[in-house]
């Protein structure tokens, strides 16, 4: 079972949160090693479903 450590980040004025955006860094440890995942989630594009655009990149 992979373990995950998470951190959410924002600007000092909390402008990401106020805009409904999110920036997250996770370190995932699994049987295949450790990887870091950076995720940006944009503001909701569909209020009914809460659908949000998401970009993610992986590091070593």
Buried (B, 14 or more C-beta within 10 A) or exposed (E): EEEEEEEEEBEEEEEBEEEEBBBBBBBBEEEEEEBEBBBBBBEBEEEEEEEBEEEEEEEE
